[in-house]
Amino acid sequence: MHRLIERKGEITETLRAPGGFCGLRNGGATCYMNSVIQQLFMQPRLRQLLLGATLVPREQAAGSQFAQLQLLVAQLALSCQGSIKPDGFWGSCRVRMRVLSLGGGGQG
């Protein structure tokens, strides 16, 4: 059963049901990306590999899609919330898209 969290008279969040899964909030046109991330998360071996991989250095993590995906998978696995907003991952995608649009993405 989900419990609602009330803040300043408004219901803003739900808690994840015992044995349930944490979802991803839609940030506006992110539903397809969210559904792919959730499908990847549901693959136990891939989840283990992501969580067991070497961490990206802290000073590089904010702009690293891999580091942000690792963090997101950890949040999905460990969060008590019913859903989370993956701002860090979205931000890393925006950074990558800017690099590609400026011609700095290169191959490799």
Protein Blocks (a to p, Z undefined) as FASTA:
>chain_A
ZZdddeehiafbdcddehiacddddeehilmmmmmmmmmmmmmklmmmmmmpccddfklm
mmmmklmmmmmmmmmmmpmbfbdcdfklmmmmmmmmmmmmnopnogZZ
